[in-house]
Amino acid sequence: MKSVGYRQVWDYLDGKGDFEQLRYRTVVATRQLAKRQLTWLRGWPGLHWVDTQGEDALSEILKFVREFGS
C-alpha cells in the first residue's frame, strides 16, 4: 500500500520498533509527502496562492473566482 502511515503501521505490527518510532516515522513520511505535493503544485502555470490565515482570505478567494468566471 502506498498511503502515508500504512508502511509504518505494518512495520510496528511486525515488531520493527516501538510506538514512538511509529509516530516519528509517520510524521516524517507525512512531511515528505507534503513537500512532494508542494513541489508538484509549484509546477502549475498560473497557480494562484491564497494565504488562508490572512484576514482577507475570503474576499481574495471570492475576487479570484469572480475574475476567473468572467
C-alpha positions as protocol buffer text, in pm:
chain_id: "A"
residue {
  index: 1
  type: MET
  ca { x: 0 y: 0 z: 0 }
}
residue {
  index: 2
  type: LYS
  ca { x: 121 y: 348 z: -80 }
}
residue {
  index: 3
  type: SER
  ca { x: -76 y: 567 z: 160 }
}
residue {
  index: 4
  type: VAL
  ca { x: 104 y: 755 z: 435 }
}
residue {
  index: 5
  type: GLY
  ca { x: 117 y: 556 z: 754 }
}
residue {
  index: 6
  type: TYR
  ca { x: 45 y: 206 z: 625 }
}
residue {
  index: 7
  type: ARG
  ca { x: 407 y: 102 z: 588 }
}
residue {
  index: 8
  type: GLN
  ca { x: 490 y: 247 z: 929 }
}
residue {
  index: 9
  type: VAL
  ca { x: 200 y: 66 z: 1096 }
}
residue {
  index: 10
  type: TRP
  ca { x: 289 y: -264 z: 929 }
}
residue {
  index: 11
  type: ASP
  ca { x: 649 y: -231 z: 1050 }
}
residue {
  index: 12
  type: TYR
  ca { x: 522 y: -158 z: 1401 }
}
residue {
  index: 13
  type: LEU
  ca { x: 287 y: -457 z: 1394 }
}
residue {
  index: 14
  type: ASP
  ca { x: 575 y: -675 z: 1273 }
}
residue {
  index: 15
  type: GLY
  ca { x: 771 y: -573 z: 1581 }
}
residue {
  index: 16
  type: LYS
  ca { x: 1006 y: -337 z: 1398 }
}
residue {
  index: 17
  type: GLY
  ca { x: 1020 y: -58 z: 1652 }
}
residue {
  index: 18
  type: ASP
  ca { x: 814 y: 82 z: 1931 }
}
residue {
  index: 19
  type: PHE
  ca { x: 520 y: 323 z: 1926 }
}
residue {
  index: 20
  type: GLU
  ca { x: 742 y: 633 z: 1940 }
}
residue {
  index: 21
  type: GLN
  ca { x: 928 y: 514 z: 1630 }
}
residue {
  index: 22
  type: LEU
  ca { x: 594 y: 451 z: 1458 }
}
residue {
  index: 23
  type: ARG
  ca { x: 486 y: 804 z: 1542 }
}
residue {
  index: 24
  type: TYR
  ca { x: 816 y: 958 z: 1431 }
}
residue {
  index: 25
  type: ARG
  ca { x: 828 y: 764 z: 1103 }
}
residue {
  index: 26
  type: THR
  ca { x: 469 y: 857 z: 1025 }
}
residue {
  index: 27
  type: VAL
  ca { x: 540 y: 1226 z: 1085 }
}
residue {
  index: 28
  type: VAL
  ca { x: 849 y: 1208 z: 861 }
}
residue {
  index: 29
  type: ALA
  ca { x: 655 y: 1032 z: 583 }
}
residue {
  index: 30
  type: THR
  ca { x: 376 y: 1290 z: 606 }
}
residue {
  index: 31
  type: ARG
  ca { x: 624 y: 1578 z: 578 }
}
residue {
  index: 32
  type: GLN
  ca { x: 792 y: 1415 z: 279 }
}
residue {
  index: 33
  type: LEU
  ca { x: 455 y: 1375 z: 106 }
}
residue {
  index: 34
  type: ALA
  ca { x: 364 y: 1738 z: 176 }
}
residue {
  index: 35
  type: LYS
  ca { x: 699 y: 1851 z: 31 }
}
residue {
  index: 36
  type: ARG
  ca { x: 640 y: 1646 z: -286 }
}
residue {
  index: 37
  type: GLN
  ca { x: 288 y: 1788 z: -318 }
}
residue {
  index: 38
  type: LEU
  ca { x: 414 y: 2147 z: -287 }
}
residue {
  index: 39
  type: THR
  ca { x: 682 y: 2081 z: -547 }
}
residue {
  index: 40
  type: TRP
  ca { x: 415 y: 1942 z: -781 }
}
residue {
  index: 41
  type: LEU
  ca { x: 182 y: 2238 z: -722 }
}
residue {
  index: 42
  type: ARG
  ca { x: 459 y: 2491 z: -785 }
}
residue {
  index: 43
  type: GLY
  ca { x: 490 y: 2345 z: -1134 }
}
residue {
  index: 44
  type: TRP
  ca { x: 137 y: 2453 z: -1227 }
}
residue {
  index: 45
  type: PRO
  ca { x: 145 y: 2760 z: -1451 }
}
residue {
  index: 46
  type: GLY
  ca { x: -84 y: 3038 z: -1332 }
}
residue {
  index: 47
  type: LEU
  ca { x: -143 y: 2886 z: -990 }
}
residue {
  index: 48
  type: HIS
  ca { x: -291 y: 3143 z: -753 }
}
residue {
  index: 49
  type: TRP
  ca { x: -181 y: 3105 z: -391 }
}
residue {
  index: 50
  type: VAL
  ca { x: -406 y: 3235 z: -114 }
}
residue {
  index: 51
  type: ASP
  ca { x: -294 y: 3294 z: 243 }
}
residue {
  index: 52
  type: THR
  ca { x: -582 y: 3119 z: 419 }
}
residue {
  index: 53
  type: GLN
  ca { x: -465 y: 3252 z: 754 }
}
residue {
  index: 54
  type: GLY
  ca { x: -492 y: 3613 z: 643 }
}
residue {
  index: 55
  type: GLU
  ca { x: -783 y: 3838 z: 733 }
}
residue {
  index: 56
  type: ASP
  ca { x: -871 y: 3897 z: 367 }
}
residue {
  index: 57
  type: ALA
  ca { x: -867 y: 3532 z: 261 }
}
residue {
  index: 58
  type: LEU
  ca { x: -1238 y: 3503 z: 185 }
}
residue {
  index: 59
  type: SER
  ca { x: -1256 y: 3828 z: -9 }
}
residue {
  index: 60
  type: GLU
  ca { x: -942 y: 3734 z: -204 }
}
residue {
  index: 61
  type: ILE
  ca { x: -1089 y: 3396 z: -297 }
}
residue {
  index: 62
  type: LEU
  ca { x: -1423 y: 3549 z: -400 }
}
residue {
  index: 63
  type: LYS
  ca { x: -1245 y: 3810 z: -612 }
}
residue {
  index: 64
  type: PHE
  ca { x: -1040 y: 3540 z: -783 }
}
residue {
  index: 65
  type: VAL
  ca { x: -1348 y: 3326 z: -852 }
}
residue {
  index: 66
  type: ARG
  ca { x: -1537 y: 3624 z: -998 }
}
residue {
  index: 67
  type: GLU
  ca { x: -1244 y: 3716 z: -1224 }
}
residue {
  index: 68
  type: PHE
  ca { x: -1193 y: 3355 z: -1326 }
}
residue {
  index: 69
  type: GLY
  ca { x: -1558 y: 3316 z: -1423 }
}
residue {
  index: 70
  type: SER
  ca { x: -1571 y: 3626 z: -1641 }
}
